[in-house]
Amino acid sequence: MPFRCNKHFHGDYCQEPNANSVWDPVITTDSHLFHARGSHASTLIGEEIVIFGGLTFATFNPHRLGHQHESSLSTNAITVLSLREKVFRMLDATNTPPSPRYDHSMVEFGNKLYVFGGVINNNLITNEFWSFDMLTQRWTLLNAHNESDSSSPVAVAGNLPPLLLPDS
């Protein structure tokens, strides 16, 4: 557990004056549930970071990475890191999840995660739009992939979602 700092210092070990930025390592006891990855999406919900998809940098293990396409290292696993407890846990969907993907975007609104676009199935850039209900742990396809020139929204990869702020 972090120390309780006096009003002039911060960081896990009260090592930095408030005027300075600090990076503290997150040491977990269950890091076998999460491997290094890139091009994933993550969002902060309360005191937890929810991480979905991405390209993993580990040897294939279906019990660690979730469902995985045979010809890629992309994943569709949902991993949650508790910042307070510093432990990882996996969320297991109660139905079929989206295809593994990377370079997608994700936001949280209400009790749902919304995932858009990304790269799936051997480098196909998609315009799929999915929601994941955090209470029921069910995926719902809101917009199927459409390759027509007039499709809307346009298929994208590597985009960032807009930040939505509630009215005050």
N, C-alpha and C positions, 0 to 999 in steps of 0.2 A: 504494500500500500504506500502511496506517495506520502512524503512528509507534509506537515502543515507549515507553510512558509510564513515568514513575517511579511509585512506589507510592502517591503522593498525588493523582494526576490521572488522568482518563480522557477518552474521546472520540477521534474520528479524529485530532484534532490536539492531544491532551493538553490541551485547553482548559478543562476543568472539574475542580474539586476532587471527590474521590470522594463527598463528601456531597451533591453536586448532581446532578440529572438532566440529561441532555443529549440533544438530537435532532441527529443528523448527517445531512446529505443523502446520498442514495445516487445518485451520478453514474455513469451507464452510457454506454457507447459505442454501444449498440445499442437505444436507447429506441424505435426504430421498431417493435419487436416487441411493445411494450406501450403501451396508451393508457389514459388516466385512466378509471376505472370506479368504480362503487358497487354495493352490494348483492351483491358477489361473496363467495366463500368462499376462505379461505386457511389453510394450515397449514405449520408449520415442520417440515422433515425434515432433520435434521443441520444443515448450513450452507446449506440452500436453502429458499426460500419457494415453495410450490406454490400457484398461484392458479387457480381454476376459475370460469367463468361470470361473471355480473354484467351490469350495464348499462354499456355503453361510451359514452364522451363523445367520439366521433370520427366522421369520415365513414366510411360503410360501405366496407370493402375486405375481400373474402373471404379474401385471402391473409394478412391481419393478424389478423382476428377469428375465424377458424374458420367453422364453419357458422352461419348466422344466419337467423332467421325473418324473412320479408319485412316484417312489420308492426311490428317492434320493433327495439330496439338491444341486445337481450340476446344473449349469446354462450355457446358451449359449448367455447371454447378452453381448453386447459390451458397456462399459461405458468409457467415456472420461473425464479426469480431466484437466482443464486448470490451469496450474501453475501460470499464470499471473493474471487471474481473480478469481482464487480459486472457481470455480464452476464446477459441474458435468453436463454432458449431456449424453443422451442415443443415440446410433446410431441404427436406425431401418433399418434392411435389406429390400431390395425391393423384395426378393425372400425367399425361405425356407432356414433357416440357418442349420448348422451342428447340430447333436445331442448335448445336454448338455454334458459337459466333464470337467474333472479335471486332473491334472498331465500331461498336454500337453505342447508343446513348441510353441512359436510364435516369428516371426521376421517380421520386416518391410523392404520392399525393393521397391523403386520407390513409386508408389501410392497404394501399396497392402500390406496387412498383410498375412503372410503364417502361417498356423496352422498345426502342425503335431502331430499325436498320441494322447495319453492320455487314460483315462478310461471313457467308455460310457456304456449305457444300462446295468445296473446291474452288474457292475464290469468286463466288457469286455475290455481288453487292445487292442487298435486298431492301425492300421498302415494307417488310413485315412490321406489324405493330402488335405487341403483346401486352397483356397485363397479368400480374401475379398478385393474387389476394393473399396478404400476409396472415389473415386469420384462418382461411380455409386451406391455404397452401395449394391453390389451384391456378393453373395457367389458363388464360383465355386468349384466343387469336382474335384480335379486333380488326385487322386488315391483312389479308393474305398477300403474298408476293405477286406483283403484277408487272410484267415486262413491257407492256405497251408504251408507246411514246407519249400517250396522253394520260398515263397513270399519275395519280396524285395520292399521297405525296411521292416525290421523286426518291428513288433508291439512293441512299447515301451511306458512306462509311467515314469514320474519323471525325464525326461532327460532335459538337457539344450541345446539350439541351439548354434551352433558355431557363433562367432562374425565375420561378414564379413566386411572387411575394403576396401574402394575403392583404386584403384591403385593411387599412387601419382606421 
